[in-house]
Structure formats: C-alpha cells, structure tokens
C-alpha cells in the first residue's frame, strides 16, 4: 500500500480508495485526502470490544445490526471508518454502509487524534444525518452522547464512572464506564 499512496498524484477518488483493498492501517477518505492511522492500541481495542458486546444484543433485539470498523459513506468522497456503528439491516457484501442506514456511530477517542473524533468526524456525521453520536474517553470511560439537531450535534448526556448511561434510542442498553475500561 505504501507505494500506492506515495505514488499517487492529486485527490483520491472513491474508486482509487476502494482499490487499496484491506490494510493493516485504518485508511479513511475525507474529500479527496487519505487519513491514515495505525491499528488501535490494546486499550482502545478492549474498550471497543466491551462496548460492542454491550450493544450487540440490544441491536439485534431492535432488528438492527452492530458493526465494527466498517466503511461508512457519508457522501461521495467522504468515507470514515468508525469504531462501531448500529445500522438498520444492510447488504453484508457491499464494501460500504450508507450514512442513511446508520442509527448510532461510536468513536473511542484516541489521544493522538482526539480532534478528528471531537471536531471533524462529529461535524461530518451530523451533516450526513446520523442521529446519535457516542464518544468514549479512553482514560476513564466517560461517555459523551450527542443527538443531532439539524446539521449539528448537541450534548444529550455525559456519563462518568460510577454512573450509567441508559440508552433508549436507537437501542435499549445500559452502559457503565467501568465495564468498558480495562
């Protein structure tokens, strides 16, 4: 992949992006530019797995799907890879999930790219019409749940260790920060 990336001139198209195939790195497409990050840390992976375990049964009970690190097309040329998404039923053979199918998007904030999750992706997810956005702080598991209002999110709740987030939409689940953080 390195040769393909460094040998490329100009903005990337979706077709060129998809032609990269599966990689060890997380490669996202933002308006013609690639955003490449290494694999998540073990802490990040554990939080993601624990949160996925908590949301998976809730999603199935609601007739929805839980997916990890999947391409989500927010609009042509804008394809992030969120840590977790809850979607309506989708075609599992398609290389991307369309934003209109996503009900909840979750990101575990990595210290190295916190601004991407807190600013860039938050803006892009809201503009794409994704109703719910859940951010998880790695250090202590604090949960920040946002709900879309127009093209922006407003903070719906903050859940700190010792408290519980009681999700009622788009799934019913109880999430305690101490159940996520190793």
N, CA and C atoms as a LAMMPS dump frame, in Angstrom:
ITEM: TIMESTEP
0
ITEM: NUMBER OF ATOMS
546
ITEM: BOX BOUNDS ff ff ff
-5.0000000000000000e+02 5.0000000000000000e+02
-5.0000000000000000e+02 5.0000000000000000e+02
-5.0000000000000000e+02 5.0000000000000000e+02
ITEM: ATOMS id mol type element x y z
1 1 1 N 0.812 -1.189 0
2 1 2 C 0 0 0
3 1 3 C 0.856 1.254 0
4 2 1 N 2.01 1.239 0.636
5 2 2 C 2.846 2.437 0.72
6 2 3 C 3.157 2.976 -0.661
7 3 1 N 3.532 2.126 -1.594
8 3 2 C 3.852 2.573 -2.947
9 3 3 C 2.632 3.195 -3.603
10 4 1 N 1.46 2.601 -3.391
11 4 2 C 0.243 3.144 -3.983
12 4 3 C -0.068 4.524 -3.433
13 5 1 N 0.169 4.748 -2.15
14 5 2 C -0.126 6.034 -1.533
15 5 3 C 0.875 7.09 -1.968
16 6 1 N 2.173 6.791 -1.88
17 6 2 C 3.179 7.797 -2.192
18 6 3 C 3.335 8.041 -3.685
19 7 1 N 2.898 7.125 -4.496
20 7 2 C 2.986 7.304 -5.934
21 7 3 C 1.75 7.96 -6.534
22 8 1 N 0.838 8.398 -5.722
23 8 2 C -0.433 8.953 -6.179
24 8 3 C -0.352 10.473 -6.283
25 9 1 N -0.858 11.008 -7.389
26 9 2 C -0.916 12.463 -7.57
27 9 3 C -2.36 12.928 -7.478
28 10 1 N -2.575 14.065 -6.822
29 10 2 C -3.896 14.689 -6.776
30 10 3 C -4.845 14.037 -5.809
31 11 1 N -6.086 14.522 -5.778
32 11 2 C -7.097 13.986 -4.859
33 11 3 C -7.437 12.531 -5.172
34 12 1 N -7.819 11.82 -4.139
35 12 2 C -8.234 10.419 -4.27
36 12 3 C -9.719 10.346 -4.579
37 13 1 N -10.089 9.447 -5.483
38 13 2 C -11.5 9.172 -5.762
39 13 3 C -11.933 7.983 -4.912
40 14 1 N -13.224 7.762 -4.814
41 14 2 C -13.72 6.577 -4.105
42 14 3 C -13.205 5.299 -4.747
43 15 1 N -13.173 5.271 -6.067
44 15 2 C -12.716 4.075 -6.775
45 15 3 C -11.262 3.768 -6.431
46 16 1 N -10.405 4.795 -6.399
47 16 2 C -8.995 4.598 -6.053
48 16 3 C -8.857 4.178 -4.588
49 17 1 N -9.664 4.777 -3.749
50 17 2 C -9.658 4.436 -2.33
51 17 3 C -10.026 2.962 -2.123
52 18 1 N -11.1 2.522 -2.749
53 18 2 C -11.538 1.138 -2.6
54 18 3 C -10.542 0.16 -3.222
55 19 1 N -9.819 0.599 -4.241
56 19 2 C -8.828 -0.263 -4.884
57 19 3 C -7.631 -0.55 -3.979
58 20 1 N -7.453 0.236 -2.906
59 20 2 C -6.378 -0.049 -1.951
60 20 3 C -6.575 -1.399 -1.272
61 21 1 N -7.835 -1.832 -1.18
62 21 2 C -8.134 -3.111 -0.538
63 21 3 C -7.988 -3.027 0.976
64 22 1 N -7.987 -4.179 1.628
65 22 2 C -7.852 -4.226 3.081
66 22 3 C -6.421 -3.92 3.475
67 23 1 N -6.261 -3.18 4.555
68 23 2 C -4.939 -2.784 5.016
69 23 3 C -4.808 -3.013 6.516
70 24 1 N -3.578 -2.999 7.01
71 24 2 C -3.338 -3.089 8.453
72 24 3 C -3.665 -1.763 9.141
73 25 1 N -3.531 -0.678 8.396
74 25 2 C -3.839 0.636 8.933
75 25 3 C -5.302 0.969 8.675
76 26 1 N -5.794 1.905 9.439
77 26 2 C -7.138 2.424 9.197
78 26 3 C -6.977 3.582 8.225
79 27 1 N -7.49 3.411 7.018
80 27 2 C -7.363 4.43 5.973
81 27 3 C -8.763 4.966 5.679
82 28 1 N -8.938 6.26 5.948
83 28 2 C -10.226 6.906 5.727
84 28 3 C -10.077 7.928 4.612
85 29 1 N -11.172 8.216 3.923
86 29 2 C -11.168 9.161 2.815
87 29 3 C -12.002 10.377 3.211
88 30 1 N -11.36 11.542 3.21
89 30 2 C -12.048 12.784 3.527
90 30 3 C -11.854 13.778 2.387
91 31 1 N -12.855 13.87 1.519
92 31 2 C -12.875 14.875 0.457
93 31 3 C -11.612 14.852 -0.403
94 32 1 N -11.209 13.66 -0.835
95 32 2 C -10.068 13.513 -1.723
96 32 3 C -8.742 13.268 -1.041
97 33 1 N -8.701 13.364 0.294
98 33 2 C -7.464 13.136 1.05
99 33 3 C -7.587 11.882 1.896
100 34 1 N -6.486 11.148 2.006
101 34 2 C -6.466 9.97 2.858
102 34 3 C -6.027 10.364 4.266
103 35 1 N -6.68 9.785 5.246
104 35 2 C -6.316 9.949 6.653
105 35 3 C -5.93 8.553 7.137
106 36 1 N -4.655 8.356 7.426
107 36 2 C -4.139 7.032 7.781
108 36 3 C -3.727 7.025 9.248
109 37 1 N -4.208 6.034 9.986
110 37 2 C -3.804 5.863 11.381
111 37 3 C -3.397 4.414 11.592
112 38 1 N -2.466 4.172 12.522
113 38 2 C -2.085 2.789 12.815
114 38 3 C -3.218 2.059 13.528
115 39 1 N -3.037 0.788 13.687
116 39 2 C -4.033 -0.009 14.413
117 39 3 C -4.226 0.556 15.817
118 40 1 N -5.441 0.448 16.365
119 40 2 C -5.695 0.966 17.709
120 40 3 C -4.859 0.239 18.765
121 41 1 N -4.619 0.936 19.875
122 41 2 C -3.886 0.347 20.998
123 41 3 C -4.698 -0.785 21.617
124 42 1 N -4.057 -1.65 22.387
125 42 2 C -4.817 -2.693 23.078
126 42 3 C -5.927 -2.116 23.97
127 43 1 N -5.684 -0.991 24.649
128 43 2 C -6.723 -0.363 25.488
129 43 3 C -7.926 0.032 24.631
130 44 1 N -7.656 0.681 23.527
131 44 2 C -8.709 1.106 22.604
132 44 3 C -9.506 -0.109 22.126
133 45 1 N -8.79 -1.171 21.74
134 45 2 C -9.454 -2.374 21.252
135 45 3 C -10.325 -3.019 22.324
136 46 1 N -9.84 -3.039 23.562
137 46 2 C -10.628 -3.643 24.647
138 46 3 C -11.904 -2.838 24.891
139 47 1 N -11.794 -1.514 24.909
140 47 2 C -12.976 -0.673 25.104
141 47 3 C -13.964 -0.902 23.964
142 48 1 N -13.466 -0.937 22.747
143 48 2 C -14.324 -1.156 21.583
144 48 3 C -15.034 -2.506 21.674
145 49 1 N -14.296 -3.551 22.038
146 49 2 C -14.893 -4.888 22.146
147 49 3 C -15.945 -4.932 23.247
148 50 1 N -15.61 -4.342 24.413
149 50 2 C -16.564 -4.342 25.528
150 50 3 C -17.837 -3.575 25.174
151 51 1 N -17.676 -2.424 24.542
152 51 2 C -18.847 -1.647 24.133
153 51 3 C -19.646 -2.413 23.078
154 52 1 N -18.952 -3.023 22.135
155 52 2 C -19.642 -3.829 21.127
156 52 3 C -20.43 -4.969 21.744
157 53 1 N -19.838 -5.625 22.74
158 53 2 C -20.552 -6.711 23.428
159 53 3 C -21.833 -6.206 24.076
160 54 1 N -21.767 -5.018 24.681
161 54 2 C -22.951 -4.454 25.345
162 54 3 C -24.034 -4.044 24.344
163 55 1 N -23.614 -3.581 23.177
164 55 2 C -24.586 -3.086 22.202
165 55 3 C -25.116 -4.15 21.244
166 56 1 N -24.397 -5.257 21.098
167 56 2 C -24.774 -6.239 20.085
168 56 3 C -26.156 -6.857 20.32
169 57 1 N -26.413 -7.34 21.504
170 57 2 C -27.729 -7.949 21.79
171 57 3 C -28.832 -6.907 21.709
172 58 1 N -28.54 -5.693 22.181
173 58 2 C -29.531 -4.613 22.109
174 58 3 C -29.878 -4.303 20.657
175 59 1 N -28.874 -4.286 19.796
176 59 2 C -29.117 -4.021 18.382
177 59 3 C -29.97 -5.133 17.764
178 60 1 N -29.616 -6.374 18.031
179 60 2 C -30.398 -7.494 17.478
180 60 3 C -31.844 -7.463 17.948
181 61 1 N -32.027 -7.142 19.227
182 61 2 C -33.389 -7.072 19.773
183 61 3 C -34.219 -6 19.086
184 62 1 N -33.566 -4.956 18.599
185 62 2 C -34.257 -3.868 17.913
186 62 3 C -34.333 -4.089 16.4
187 63 1 N -33.863 -5.251 15.926
188 63 2 C -33.874 -5.531 14.496
189 63 3 C -32.796 -4.767 13.739
190 64 1 N -31.728 -4.398 14.461
191 64 2 C -30.631 -3.631 13.877
192 64 3 C -29.358 -4.453 13.89
193 65 1 N -28.314 -3.94 13.286
194 65 2 C -27.014 -4.609 13.229
195 65 3 C -25.965 -3.775 13.944
196 66 1 N -25.005 -4.437 14.585
197 66 2 C -23.837 -3.778 15.151
198 66 3 C -22.64 -4.183 14.313
199 67 1 N -21.874 -3.199 13.84
200 67 2 C -20.695 -3.462 13.024
201 67 3 C -19.506 -2.712 13.596
202 68 1 N -18.309 -3.321 13.466
203 68 2 C -17.07 -2.695 13.921
204 68 3 C -16.231 -2.294 12.724
205 69 1 N -15.572 -1.154 12.838
206 69 2 C -14.605 -0.65 11.854
207 69 3 C -15.023 -0.947 10.413
208 70 1 N -16.152 -0.391 10.035
209 70 2 C -16.689 -0.574 8.694
210 70 3 C -16.658 0.772 7.959
211 71 1 N -16.474 0.72 6.638
212 71 2 C -16.528 1.932 5.827
213 71 3 C -17.954 2.486 5.842
214 72 1 N -18.083 3.778 6.143
215 72 2 C -19.389 4.437 6.109
216 72 3 C -19.305 5.592 5.112
217 73 1 N -20.107 5.525 4.054
218 73 2 C -20.126 6.611 3.072
219 73 3 C -21.078 7.691 3.584
220 74 1 N -20.479 8.826 3.957
221 74 2 C -21.271 9.959 4.422
222 74 3 C -21.803 10.759 3.237
223 75 1 N -21.004 10.826 2.203
224 75 2 C -21.357 11.407 0.906
225 75 3 C -20.25 10.965 -0.044
226 76 1 N -20.417 11.128 -1.34
227 76 2 C -19.338 10.707 -2.252
228 76 3 C -18.01 11.366 -1.869
229 77 1 N -16.972 10.53 -1.729
230 77 2 C -15.643 11.023 -1.392
231 77 3 C -15.393 11.252 0.086
232 78 1 N -16.342 10.903 0.938
233 78 2 C -16.174 11.077 2.389
234 78 3 C -16.538 9.766 3.077
235 79 1 N -15.475 8.989 3.421
236 79 2 C -15.683 7.645 3.955
237 79 3 C -14.825 7.441 5.207
238 80 1 N -15.379 7.702 6.386
239 80 2 C -14.65 7.38 7.612
240 80 3 C -14.852 5.908 7.976
241 81 1 N -14.081 5.469 8.959
242 81 2 C -14.214 4.112 9.489
243 81 3 C -14.432 4.237 10.994
244 82 1 N -15.685 4.355 11.437
245 82 2 C -15.958 4.487 12.865
246 82 3 C -15.595 3.208 13.619
247 83 1 N -15.396 3.341 14.932
248 83 2 C -15.098 2.167 15.75
249 83 3 C -16.282 1.211 15.772
250 84 1 N -17.495 1.736 15.968
251 84 2 C -18.714 0.921 15.996
252 84 3 C -19.855 1.694 15.352
253 85 1 N -20.75 0.977 14.701
254 85 2 C -21.987 1.585 14.204
255 85 3 C -23.145 0.632 14.464
256 86 1 N -24.296 1.215 14.729
257 86 2 C -25.547 0.467 14.78
258 86 3 C -26.317 0.897 13.543
259 87 1 N -26.681 -0.081 12.715
260 87 2 C -27.336 0.22 11.447
261 87 3 C -28.647 -0.538 11.32
262 88 1 N -29.451 -0.076 10.394
263 88 2 C -30.591 -0.888 10.006
264 88 3 C -30.033 -2.056 9.2
265 89 1 N -30.824 -3.076 8.893
266 89 2 C -30.298 -4.199 8.112
267 89 3 C -29.673 -3.712 6.808
268 90 1 N -28.521 -4.312 6.457
269 90 2 C -27.752 -3.89 5.289
270 90 3 C -27.365 -5.104 4.459
271 91 1 N -26.788 -4.854 3.301
272 91 2 C -26.226 -5.905 2.457
273 91 3 C -24.789 -6.127 2.937
274 92 1 N -24.501 -7.279 3.503
275 92 2 C -23.186 -7.567 4.073
276 92 3 C -22.088 -7.732 3.02
277 93 1 N -22.451 -7.796 1.751
278 93 2 C -21.452 -7.95 0.705
279 93 3 C -21.038 -6.622 0.075
280 94 1 N -21.682 -5.536 0.452
281 94 2 C -21.299 -4.215 -0.052
282 94 3 C -20.07 -3.726 0.701
283 95 1 N -19.163 -3.002 0.028
284 95 2 C -17.942 -2.544 0.699
285 95 3 C -18.167 -1.391 1.673
286 96 1 N -19.344 -0.76 1.614
287 96 2 C -19.635 0.379 2.486
288 96 3 C -21.05 0.326 3.006
289 97 1 N -21.233 0.977 4.14
290 97 2 C -22.558 1.208 4.703
291 97 3 C -22.9 2.659 4.376
292 98 1 N -24.094 2.898 3.943
293 98 2 C -24.515 4.272 3.621
294 98 3 C -24.952 4.982 4.902
295 99 1 N -24.647 6.276 4.993
296 99 2 C -24.945 7.063 6.197
297 99 3 C -26.419 6.973 6.582
298 100 1 N -27.314 6.944 5.617
299 100 2 C -28.743 6.92 5.944
300 100 3 C -29.155 5.628 6.658
301 101 1 N -28.309 4.594 6.597
302 101 2 C -28.601 3.338 7.29
303 101 3 C -28.069 3.318 8.724
304 102 1 N -27.226 4.281 9.08
305 102 2 C -26.588 4.309 10.4
306 102 3 C -27.496 5.022 11.397
307 103 1 N -27.746 4.369 12.522
308 103 2 C -28.584 4.94 13.583
309 103 3 C -27.749 5.527 14.725
310 104 1 N -26.599 4.911 14.986
311 104 2 C -25.697 5.352 16.062
312 104 3 C -24.277 5.094 15.599
313 105 1 N -23.404 6.075 15.784
314 105 2 C -21.992 5.91 15.476
315 105 3 C -21.215 6.122 16.774
316 106 1 N -20.21 5.267 17.008
317 106 2 C -19.41 5.332 18.23
318 106 3 C -17.94 5.461 17.877
319 107 1 N -17.264 6.345 18.587
320 107 2 C -15.819 6.501 18.453
321 107 3 C -15.197 6.461 19.841
322 108 1 N -14.093 5.746 19.962
323 108 2 C -13.288 5.756 21.182
324 108 3 C -12.187 6.771 20.912
325 109 1 N -12.122 7.806 21.726
326 109 2 C -11.195 8.905 21.484
327 109 3 C -9.765 8.441 21.713
328 110 1 N -8.955 8.55 20.675
329 110 2 C -7.534 8.247 20.778
330 110 3 C -6.796 9.543 21.058
331 111 1 N -5.893 9.54 22.039
332 111 2 C -5.163 10.778 22.352
333 111 3 C -4.454 11.384 21.143
334 112 1 N -3.972 10.549 20.233
335 112 2 C -3.216 11.052 19.083
336 112 3 C -4.086 11.747 18.045
337 113 1 N -5.372 11.451 18.007
338 113 2 C -6.224 12.136 17.026
339 113 3 C -7.579 12.511 17.624
340 114 1 N -7.556 13.034 18.847
341 114 2 C -8.79 13.434 19.524
342 114 3 C -9.551 14.493 18.728
343 115 1 N -8.841 15.426 18.108
344 115 2 C -9.512 16.482 17.351
345 115 3 C -10.314 15.906 16.186
346 116 1 N -9.817 14.847 15.588
347 116 2 C -10.547 14.231 14.479
348 116 3 C -11.907 13.73 14.96
349 117 1 N -11.948 13.039 16.114
350 117 2 C -13.198 12.5 16.636
351 117 3 C -14.119 13.584 17.196
352 118 1 N -13.532 14.57 17.885
353 118 2 C -14.33 15.593 18.57
354 118 3 C -14.784 16.733 17.658
355 119 1 N -14.09 16.935 16.552
356 119 2 C -14.433 18.069 15.683
357 119 3 C -14.795 17.592 14.282
358 120 1 N -13.814 17.068 13.562
359 120 2 C -14.016 16.721 12.157
360 120 3 C -15.117 15.681 11.968
361 121 1 N -14.948 14.518 12.6
362 121 2 C -15.943 13.457 12.419
363 121 3 C -17.296 13.866 12.988
364 122 1 N -17.301 14.556 14.11
365 122 2 C -18.575 14.989 14.691
366 122 3 C -19.338 15.847 13.688
367 123 1 N -18.643 16.773 13.072
368 123 2 C -19.277 17.636 12.069
369 123 3 C -19.77 16.813 10.872
370 124 1 N -18.909 15.932 10.363
371 124 2 C -19.275 15.138 9.198
372 124 3 C -20.446 14.194 9.481
373 125 1 N -20.448 13.537 10.637
374 125 2 C -21.54 12.616 10.958
375 125 3 C -22.872 13.359 11.071
376 126 1 N -22.854 14.516 11.713
377 126 2 C -24.093 15.294 11.849
378 126 3 C -24.583 15.771 10.484
379 127 1 N -23.659 16.287 9.667
380 127 2 C -24.041 16.77 8.338
381 127 3 C -24.618 15.653 7.475
382 128 1 N -24.184 14.419 7.72
383 128 2 C -24.687 13.268 6.956
384 128 3 C -26.033 12.767 7.481
385 129 1 N -26.498 13.319 8.607
386 129 2 C -27.814 12.958 9.13
387 129 3 C -27.825 11.806 10.117
388 130 1 N -26.674 11.414 10.649
389 130 2 C -26.64 10.328 11.632
390 130 3 C -27.14 10.89 12.961
391 131 1 N -28.195 10.302 13.482
392 131 2 C -28.928 10.86 14.622
393 131 3 C -28.142 10.877 15.934
394 132 1 N -27.412 9.801 16.237
395 132 2 C -26.75 9.667 17.529
396 132 3 C -25.249 9.466 17.351
397 133 1 N -24.467 10.114 18.227
398 133 2 C -23.002 10.001 18.215
399 133 3 C -22.539 9.782 19.644
400 134 1 N -21.83 8.677 19.876
401 134 2 C -21.323 8.341 21.202
402 134 3 C -19.802 8.385 21.171
403 135 1 N -19.228 9.232 22.03
404 135 2 C -17.775 9.338 22.183
405 135 3 C -17.38 8.745 23.525
406 136 1 N -16.326 7.952 23.543
407 136 2 C -15.839 7.322 24.769
408 136 3 C -14.413 7.802 25.03
409 137 1 N -14.16 8.318 26.218
410 137 2 C -12.815 8.714 26.618
411 137 3 C -12.064 7.479 27.1
412 138 1 N -10.87 7.253 26.545
413 138 2 C -10.098 6.047 26.894
414 138 3 C -9.636 6.028 28.343
415 139 1 N -9.226 7.168 28.866
416 139 2 C -8.604 7.193 30.189
417 139 3 C -9.529 6.665 31.281
418 140 1 N -10.799 7.078 31.238
419 140 2 C -11.697 6.706 32.334
420 140 3 C -13.044 6.159 31.86
421 141 1 N -13.258 6.109 30.569
422 141 2 C -14.508 5.557 30.054
423 141 3 C -15.671 6.53 30.042
424 142 1 N -15.454 7.808 30.372
425 142 2 C -16.556 8.769 30.344
426 142 3 C -17.215 8.739 28.973
427 143 1 N -18.538 8.71 28.976
428 143 2 C -19.334 8.614 27.757
429 143 3 C -19.991 9.954 27.464
430 144 1 N -19.829 10.421 26.248
431 144 2 C -20.475 11.652 25.795
432 144 3 C -21.446 11.263 24.688
433 145 1 N -22.739 11.399 24.949
434 145 2 C -23.757 11.054 23.966
435 145 3 C -24.31 12.339 23.362
436 146 1 N -24.299 12.391 22.032
437 146 2 C -24.78 13.563 21.307
438 146 3 C -25.97 13.178 20.443
439 147 1 N -26.907 14.121 20.317
440 147 2 C -28.053 13.928 19.433
441 147 3 C -28.038 15.034 18.384
442 148 1 N -28.368 14.65 17.181
443 148 2 C -28.345 15.605 16.07
444 148 3 C -29.528 16.566 16.153
445 149 1 N -29.228 17.82 15.9
446 149 2 C -30.234 18.884 15.75
447 149 3 C -29.864 19.625 14.473
448 150 1 N -30.592 19.369 13.407
449 150 2 C -30.237 19.945 12.117
450 150 3 C -28.945 19.331 11.62
451 151 1 N -27.967 20.172 11.31
452 151 2 C -26.686 19.691 10.804
453 151 3 C -25.607 19.668 11.878
454 152 1 N -26.012 19.738 13.143
455 152 2 C -25.061 19.761 14.26
456 152 3 C -25.533 18.841 15.372
457 153 1 N -24.603 18.487 16.26
458 153 2 C -24.946 17.705 17.439
459 153 3 C -24.995 18.614 18.655
460 154 1 N -25.858 18.254 19.6
461 154 2 C -25.83 18.87 20.92
462 154 3 C -25.664 17.74 21.93
463 155 1 N -24.974 18.055 23.004
464 155 2 C -24.699 17.031 24.005
465 155 3 C -25.999 16.635 24.695
466 156 1 N -26.295 15.36 24.639
467 156 2 C -27.513 14.813 25.237
468 156 3 C -27.243 14.384 26.678
469 157 1 N -26.049 13.79 26.918
470 157 2 C -25.693 13.366 28.279
471 157 3 C -24.201 13.11 28.385
472 158 1 N -23.713 13.188 29.621
473 158 2 C -22.339 12.821 29.957
474 158 3 C -22.444 11.812 31.089
475 159 1 N -21.798 10.655 30.919
476 159 2 C -21.844 9.596 31.922
477 159 3 C -20.43 9.317 32.391
478 160 1 N -20.205 9.536 33.699
479 160 2 C -18.875 9.342 34.285
480 160 3 C -18.83 8.008 35.029
481 161 1 N -17.62 7.539 35.354
482 161 2 C -17.51 6.304 36.135
483 161 3 C -18.357 6.392 37.406
484 162 1 N -19.043 5.294 37.718
485 162 2 C -19.952 5.261 38.856
486 162 3 C -21.387 5.565 38.465
487 163 1 N -21.593 6.031 37.225
488 163 2 C -22.925 6.329 36.708
489 163 3 C -23.253 5.332 35.6
490 164 1 N -24.466 5.401 35.086
491 164 2 C -24.871 4.516 33.992
492 164 3 C -25.581 5.315 32.91
493 165 1 N -25.219 5.038 31.669
494 165 2 C -25.921 5.603 30.524
495 165 3 C -27.053 4.642 30.183
496 166 1 N -28.262 5.143 30.215
497 166 2 C -29.435 4.34 29.877
498 166 3 C -29.888 4.745 28.468
499 167 1 N -29.416 4.014 27.47
500 167 2 C -29.822 4.29 26.093
501 167 3 C -31.254 3.804 25.885
502 168 1 N -32.052 4.634 25.249
503 168 2 C -33.402 4.224 24.871
504 168 3 C -33.592 4.295 23.362
505 169 1 N -32.715 5.029 22.684
506 169 2 C -32.736 5.134 21.227
507 169 3 C -31.314 5.042 20.712
508 170 1 N -31.034 4.487 19.615
509 170 2 C -31.892 3.656 18.777
510 170 3 C -32.045 2.234 19.318
511 171 1 N -31.306 1.953 20.408
512 171 2 C -31.403 0.645 21.067
513 171 3 C -31.564 0.877 22.566
514 172 1 N -32.005 -0.163 23.254
515 172 2 C -32.12 -0.1 24.712
516 172 3 C -30.925 -0.839 25.306
517 173 1 N -30.088 -0.067 26.027
518 173 2 C -28.897 -0.666 26.624
519 173 3 C -28.462 0.188 27.813
520 174 1 N -27.855 -0.476 28.783
521 174 2 C -27.266 0.215 29.924
522 174 3 C -25.755 0.07 29.811
523 175 1 N -25.066 1.198 29.826
524 175 2 C -23.603 1.19 29.66
525 175 3 C -22.986 1.89 30.848
526 176 1 N -22.1 1.174 31.534
527 176 2 C -21.37 1.727 32.673
528 176 3 C -19.903 1.87 32.265
529 177 1 N -19.331 3.074 32.427
530 177 2 C -17.936 3.287 32.031
531 177 3 C -16.977 2.243 32.59
532 178 1 N -17.169 1.832 33.83
533 178 2 C -16.235 0.863 34.427
534 178 3 C -16.32 -0.514 33.774
535 179 1 N -17.398 -0.784 32.998
536 179 2 C -17.496 -2.054 32.276
537 179 3 C -16.729 -2.008 30.948
538 180 1 N -16.265 -0.822 30.57
539 180 2 C -15.584 -0.668 29.282
540 180 3 C -14.067 -0.633 29.42
541 181 1 N -13.573 0.066 30.422
542 181 2 C -12.144 0.353 30.55
543 181 3 C -11.432 -0.784 31.275
544 182 1 N -10.322 -1.283 30.71
545 182 2 C -9.599 -2.359 31.377
546 182 3 C -8.888 -1.871 32.646
